[in-house]
Every structure is written in structure tokens, then in C-alpha cells.
Amino acid sequence: MSEDDESNRSEKDLKEEEQNEENEDDNEPGGKRKRKRKRKKKDTTSTSVTQGNENSKEDVNKLDSLEHTVYVEGIPFNCSDQEVKDFFLQNDIEDIIQMRLPTWQDSGRLRGFGHIVFNTIDSRNKAIACSGKNLQNRYLTIQAPKVARTNIPQEAREQPEGCNKVFVKNLPYDITEEDVENTFRSCGKILQGGIRLARNYQTKQCKGFGYVEFKNPEGAYAAVQRSSKGTLVMNGRACFVDYDEGTMKGSFRDEKGKLWSKEHGFRRS
């Protein structure tokens, strides 16, 4: 996803991650839920680590700022969030606002890359100057976030017959379903419960992608067309939108952790 944590991940990777989470949280008939494995406990939240209890409004704005963010590659897979943070502390960079370090679904181990947000531009530049330094016998590559590919107009593919659902990525992290509805309703009427955002299961923070289901195929068409022109924007980010033909299950949870299928009482295939 562009300048955020999905910059090097394809749409297929995102959908596979979402599908894996659905398989774990999926409901059984009768409203019972079955978990097939226990999640590994971690000292901190690996996918998104926010420093402090609450962010100020200014800090929230910085979370989406390219000028305050770096992209890091080469992180050892057996490294912890704290060890990554300690690397910057040892280099006199102490004002980390947030670390977004993706983890593997099954093991909880870091995937070797991520984004880190700093309070000041000076600290961000000092972090980039640390590129090439060693962390647990691996050399880190620290650079400015990559420019969003979705900011560049892309040719929209032909709409599958009758398709009224779209897959959306490059979404800001600090958004709600209501925010997405306010942006996408200009494309067409959205079904009740038709917006589902993939969220971190611990923090409930949006992972930057999700789905929107319109009442009619015309709504999906309008969303894809606007995205291809780079005019579908949320908080300064151009959303990437594509038609989705997969099964939309009801195992998504909202920002309060409430199960989508219990809230709306049905599941669509």
C-alpha cells in the first residue's frame, strides 16, 4: 500500500491475509464460534505499536504524513518490537509515535519490514541516516516511504457481470466504517453493513484495506472508475479500488470488536 505498510504487498497478498483471519474467526451454525489454534502471546502489538496511551490530534495527523515516516527493510525475523525500538533509541532517536511492523499470522514473528513514524522531521531524517547499520547481524535499509502507486491513474479493468462489490486498499489507519461510507456513497448506495474493514485483532485499528458492497453494480463501477483517475481520496490518500468476486464472509469485526454477522444478522456469499 504505497507509503504505508502495504507498499510492497500485492492485492493478492492482502486478500490472502484477510481470508486467513476469516478462517480463524468464522462462525459455525447456531452462532457458536470455533477456534482451531491459540494465538501466540506477544509483549506488544506487532502490527501496530502506538507509543503512549492516546495520541493527540496533531500526532494522529502525523501518522499519515510521509514527512514523519520511514520504511524499514531487513529486520531480523526473530526480532521483537522492543528490539526494533531499542535500535533507534541507541542511535539517539527517541520520539517514535508509532511502529507498524507486520507479522506472520501463524507464528506472530515479524515479517522483516515495516513503517515507523516519528514526532519530528529531524528524527525521521536521522533515522534514514542510520540506513546500513546492523541489527542482530542484519543490515537495515531505512528510506523514505515509497510514493503511492495508487496516486497514479490506472486503467480500470472490465467489470465482471453483475459485480457490486469492490476491494479497497491504501486506506488511512485511523478511519471508521462511517468515514469510508462518507467517501464512497457519492459512487452509489451502499448496502447496510456493506462496509467491512480488516482490523488488527488486538488494537482494532484498520489495516489499510477492506471491502465495500453497493446496492447496484453501477456503484461499484463508479468507484473503480474514480479510483482509476486518482480522484477517490481519503485523508490525502488516493484509494486503490478493484472489483471483488470472492465470497464476503461475516467474520469481520468493527472498531469496537463487535462481530459483523451478529450486528447485521446475516451473511452474504
Residue pairs with C-beta under 8 A, 6 or more apart in sequence:
1 7
1 9
1 14
1 148
1 150
1 169
1 170
1 208
1 209
1 240
2 145
2 146
2 147
2 148
2 149
2 150
2 151
2 170
2 237
3 66
3 69
3 71
3 115
3 145
3 146
3 147
3 148
4 100
4 115
4 145
4 170
4 173
4 208
5 47
5 100
5 102
5 114
5 115
5 207
5 208
6 14
6 169
6 170
6 208
6 209
7 71
7 145
7 146
8 113
8 146
11 167
11 169
11 240
11 242
14 167
14 169
14 198
14 209
15 167
15 246
17 105
17 198
18 198
18 209
19 246
20 105
21 105
21 198
21 201
21 251
22 249
22 251
22 252
24 35
24 36
24 37
25 33
25 35
25 251
25 253
25 259
26 33
26 34
26 249
26 251
27 33
27 250
27 251
27 259
27 261
27 267
28 34
31 262
37 106
39 108
39 201
40 107
40 108
42 80
42 81
42 108
43 80
43 81
43 82
44 80
44 81
44 82
45 81
45 200
45 202
45 203
46 81
46 101
46 102
46 103
46 108
46 110
47 100
47 101
47 102
47 103
47 200
47 202
47 203
47 207
48 98
48 99
48 100
48 173
48 200
48 203
48 205
49 81
49 85
49 98
49 99
49 100
49 101
50 97
50 98
50 203
51 96
51 97
51 98
55 63
55 97
59 97
59 119
60 174
62 68
62 97
62 117
62 119
63 97
63 98
63 117
63 172
63 173
63 174
64 172
64 173
64 174
64 235
64 236
64 237
65 117
66 144
66 145
67 121
67 124
68 97
68 117
68 118
68 119
68 120
68 121
68 124
69 115
69 116
69 117
69 118
69 124
69 144
69 145
70 115
70 116
70 118
70 124
70 127
70 128
70 142
70 143
70 144
70 145
71 113
71 114
71 115
71 142
71 143
71 144
71 145
71 146
72 84
72 113
72 114
72 115
72 116
72 140
72 141
72 142
73 112
73 113
73 140
73 141
74 112
74 113
74 135
74 138
74 139
74 140
74 141
75 84
75 101
75 110
75 112
75 113
75 114
75 135
75 138
75 140
76 110
76 112
76 135
76 136
76 137
76 138
77 109
77 110
77 111
77 112
78 109
78 110
78 136
79 110
79 135
79 136
80 110
81 99
81 101
81 110
83 135
83 136
84 99
84 101
84 110
84 114
84 116
84 135
85 96
85 99
87 130
87 133
87 135
87 140
88 94
88 96
88 116
88 127
88 130
91 126
91 127
91 130
91 133
92 126
93 118
93 123
93 126
93 127
93 130
94 123
95 118
95 119
95 120
95 123
96 116
96 117
96 118
96 119
97 117
97 118
97 119
98 116
98 117
99 114
99 115
99 116
99 117
100 114
100 115
100 116
100 117
100 173
101 110
101 111
101 113
101 114
102 110
102 111
102 113
102 114
103 109
103 110
103 111
104 111
115 145
116 127
118 124
118 127
127 142
128 142
128 143
128 144
130 140
130 142
131 140
131 141
131 142
131 143
132 139
132 140
132 141
133 139
133 140
134 140
148 170
148 237
148 238
149 240
150 169
150 170
150 227
150 230
150 237
150 238
150 239
150 240
151 230
151 238
152 230
153 228
153 229
153 230
154 227
154 228
154 240
155 228
156 224
156 225
156 227
156 228
157 224
157 242
157 243
159 217
159 220
159 221
159 224
159 243
160 243
160 245
162 217
163 217
163 220
163 243
163 244
163 245
164 213
164 214
164 215
164 216
164 217
164 219
164 220
165 211
165 212
165 213
165 214
165 220
165 243
165 244
165 245
165 248
166 211
166 212
166 213
166 214
166 220
166 223
166 224
166 241
166 242
166 243
166 244
167 209
167 210
167 211
167 241
167 242
167 243
167 244
168 180
168 209
168 210
168 211
168 212
168 223
168 239
168 240
168 241
169 208
169 209
169 239
169 240
170 208
170 209
170 237
170 238
170 239
170 240
171 180
171 197
171 206
171 208
171 209
171 210
171 234
171 237
171 239
172 206
172 208
172 234
172 235
172 237
173 205
173 206
173 207
173 208
174 205
174 206
174 235
175 197
175 206
175 234
175 235
176 255
177 195
177 196
177 197
177 254
177 255
179 234
180 195
180 197
180 210
180 212
180 234
181 190
181 195
183 232
183 233
183 234
183 239
184 190
184 195
184 212
184 219
184 223
184 232
187 214
187 219
187 220
187 222
187 223
187 226
187 232
188 214
188 215
188 216
188 218
188 219
188 220
188 222
188 223
189 214
189 215
189 216
189 219
190 212
190 213
190 214
190 215
190 219
191 213
191 214
191 215
192 264
193 260
193 263
193 264
194 211
194 212
194 213
194 214
195 210
195 211
195 212
195 213
196 210
196 211
196 248
196 252
196 260
197 206
197 207
197 209
197 210
197 252
197 254
198 206
198 207
198 208
198 209
198 210
198 252
199 205
199 206
199 207
199 252
199 253
199 254
199 255
200 207
201 253
204 253
204 254
204 255
204 256
204 257
206 255
210 252
211 244
211 248
212 220
212 223
213 248
213 268
214 220
214 223
220 243
223 232
223 241
224 241
224 242
224 243
226 232
226 241
227 238
227 239
227 240
227 241
227 242
230 238
231 238
232 238
232 239
232 241
233 239
247 269
248 268
248 269
249 267
250 259
250 260
250 261
250 264
250 266
250 267
250 268
251 259
251 260
251 261
252 259
252 260
253 259
253 260
254 260
254 263
261 267
